[in-house]
């Protein structure tokens, strides 16, 4: 058993290091589009970041890549109004989706954003995993559940990533994880592992890098 534990630890250390190396590579903006007909060619595996407006998608992408301004952040919900594509090390595409739910914009425009996100998540061939970001202070909302049902119907794999986990006590975070896990058990496309993260403290960033690196093209 000790030898087996040591092997598992070595494997996890190797995954974390692979994630560190990939996300230390250049990450460049490729394209931004608010219409489906202008999506870039599907040249690389893609991982997408989805979540309610102001949940911290852009901050998380910046933390993952170790950059302060790769993805634009804002305190104004709904600031990201298009799908933004970032190429990571020539091996993986990071996709920052417009926030769904509340946004300070006309209802017609919000509906267009939501349709754009829904259609992308349902039909994008190179999409390997969607990170569904949930604010750890608030847990799942009805609008999150609607997205989960949509992803289930599309058989699109997704994983819950809790953001702003440094903003609540450990006991409260455990309670959120338990509640979310209970709901995920009823969703066919959901990955069972929940990843608590903090863009400010760095909590969970290395683990999320490792998880996403599993979907990247092999290194040359």
C-alpha positions in Angstrom: 0.0 0.0 0.0 2.8 2.5 0.8 4.3 1.9 -2.7 0.9 2.4 -4.3 0.4 5.7 -2.4 3.9 6.8 -3.5 3.0 6.0 -7.1 -0.2 8.0 -6.9 1.6 11.0 -5.3 4.3 10.8 -8.1 1.6 10.7 -10.8 -0.2 13.7 -9.2 3.0 15.6 -8.9 3.7 14.9 -12.6 0.3 16.2 -13.6 0.7 19.4 -11.6 4.1 20.0 -13.2 2.7 19.4 -16.7 0.0 21.9 -15.9 2.5 24.5 -14.7 4.7 24.1 -17.8 1.8 24.4 -20.2 0.3 27.5 -18.6 3.7 29.1 -18.3 3.8 29.1 -22.2 2.7 32.0 -24.3 -1.1 32.7 -24.3 -2.3 34.9 -27.1 -5.6 36.4 -28.1 -6.8 34.8 -31.3 -10.3 36.1 -31.9 -13.4 37.6 -30.4 -16.8 37.3 -31.9 -20.4 38.1 -31.0 -21.7 36.1 -33.9 -21.6 32.4 -34.7 -20.5 32.8 -38.3 -17.2 34.4 -37.2 -16.0 31.7 -34.9 -12.3 30.8 -35.5 -11.4 27.5 -37.3 -11.4 24.5 -34.9 -7.7 23.9 -34.9 -7.1 23.0 -31.3 -8.9 21.3 -28.4 -11.0 23.9 -26.5 -11.9 24.3 -22.9 -14.5 26.9 -22.2 -15.3 29.0 -19.1 -19.0 29.7 -18.5 -20.8 31.2 -15.6 -23.1 34.0 -14.4 -22.2 37.5 -15.0 -19.4 38.8 -12.7 -18.6 35.3 -11.3 -14.9 35.8 -12.1 -14.3 34.1 -15.4 -11.8 36.6 -16.7 -10.0 36.8 -13.3 -9.7 33.0 -13.3 -8.2 32.9 -16.8 -5.7 35.6 -15.8 -4.7 33.6 -12.7 -4.3 30.4 -14.7 -2.0 32.0 -17.2 -0.2 34.1 -14.7 -1.2 37.4 -16.5 -2.9 40.4 -15.1 -4.7 41.6 -18.3 -5.0 38.7 -20.7 -8.8 38.6 -20.2 -10.4 41.9 -19.4 -12.0 42.1 -16.0 -14.7 44.4 -14.7 -16.9 45.0 -11.7 -19.8 45.6 -14.1 -21.8 42.5 -14.8 -22.1 41.6 -18.5 -18.9 43.4 -19.5 -17.7 40.5 -21.6 -20.0 40.7 -24.6 -18.4 38.2 -27.0 -16.7 34.9 -27.1 -13.0 35.4 -26.7 -10.4 32.8 -27.8 -6.9 32.5 -26.4 -4.3 30.1 -27.8 -2.1 28.5 -25.1 1.3 27.2 -26.1 0.0 26.0 -29.5 -1.7 23.1 -27.7 -5.0 24.3 -26.2 -7.6 27.0 -26.8 -9.0 28.8 -23.8 -12.5 30.2 -24.4 -14.0 33.0 -22.3 -17.7 33.1 -22.7 -20.1 36.0 -22.1 -21.7 35.8 -18.7 -25.2 34.6 -18.5 -28.0 35.8 -16.3 -28.1 39.4 -15.0 -26.2 41.9 -17.1 -26.5 45.7 -17.3 -27.6 45.8 -21.0 -30.8 45.9 -23.0 -32.8 42.6 -22.7 -32.6 42.0 -26.5 -28.8 42.2 -26.3 -28.7 39.8 -23.3 -30.9 37.4 -25.2 -28.4 37.5 -28.1 -25.5 36.8 -25.8 -27.3 33.8 -24.1 -28.2 32.4 -27.5 -24.6 32.7 -28.6 -23.3 30.9 -25.6 -26.0 28.1 -25.7 -25.3 27.4 -29.4 -21.5 27.4 -28.9 -21.7 25.0 -26.0 -24.1 22.6 -27.8 -22.4 22.4 -31.1 -18.7 23.3 -31.0 -16.9 20.1 -32.2 -13.4 20.7 -30.5 -14.9 21.6 -27.1 -13.5 19.1 -24.6 -14.6 20.5 -21.3 -16.7 23.4 -20.0 -15.7 24.8 -16.7 -19.0 25.9 -15.1 -18.0 28.7 -12.7 -20.1 29.1 -9.5 -19.5 31.8 -6.9 -18.8 29.8 -3.7 -20.5 32.5 -1.6 -23.8 31.9 -3.3 -23.8 28.3 -4.7 -26.0 27.1 -7.5 -28.7 29.4 -8.8 -31.7 28.5 -11.1 -29.9 30.0 -14.1 -26.9 27.7 -13.4 -29.2 24.7 -13.3 -30.7 25.7 -16.6 -27.3 25.6 -18.2 -26.5 22.3 -16.6 -29.7 20.8 -18.0 -28.8 22.2 -21.4 -25.2 20.7 -21.2 -26.7 17.3 -20.1 -29.0 17.2 -23.2 -26.1 18.1 -25.5 -23.8 15.5 -23.8 -21.3 18.2 -23.3 -18.9 17.4 -20.5 -18.6 20.1 -17.8 -17.0 20.5 -14.4 -18.0 22.9 -11.6 -15.3 25.3 -10.5 -16.1 27.3 -7.4 -14.7 30.9 -7.5 -13.8 33.3 -4.7 -13.3 30.4 -2.3 -11.1 32.6 -0.2 -14.1 34.8 0.6 -15.9 32.3 2.9 -14.9 30.2 5.9 -13.7 26.6 5.3 -16.8 25.2 6.9 -19.1 27.2 4.6 -17.0 26.1 1.6 -17.4 22.5 2.6 -21.1 22.9 2.9 -21.3 24.5 -0.6 -19.2 21.6 -2.0 -21.5 19.0 -0.4 -24.7 20.7 -1.7 -23.3 21.1 -5.2 -22.0 17.6 -5.3 -25.4 16.2 -4.4 -27.0 18.1 -7.3 -24.2 17.0 -9.7 -25.0 13.4 -9.0 -28.3 13.9 -10.9 -26.6 15.3 -14.0 -25.2 12.9 -16.6 -22.7 15.2 -18.3 -21.2 16.6 -15.0 -17.8 15.6 -13.9 -18.0 14.6 -10.2 -15.0 16.5 -8.9 -15.6 20.0 -7.8 -12.6 22.4 -7.8 -12.6 25.3 -5.3 -10.5 28.2 -6.5 -9.4 31.7 -5.7 -7.9 34.0 -8.3 -6.5 36.1 -5.5 -5.0 33.5 -3.1 -4.1 31.0 -5.8 -6.2 28.2 -4.2 -6.9 25.4 -6.6 -5.2 27.1 -9.6 -2.4 24.4 -9.9 -5.1 21.7 -9.8 -7.2 23.3 -12.4 -4.2 23.8 -14.7 -3.5 20.1 -14.4 -7.1 19.1 -15.1 -7.2 21.3 -18.2 -3.8 20.1 -19.5 -5.3 16.6 -19.8 -7.2 17.9 -22.8 -4.3 19.7 -24.5 -2.6 18.3 -27.6 0.6 16.4 -26.7 3.7 18.5 -26.5 6.1 18.4 -29.4 
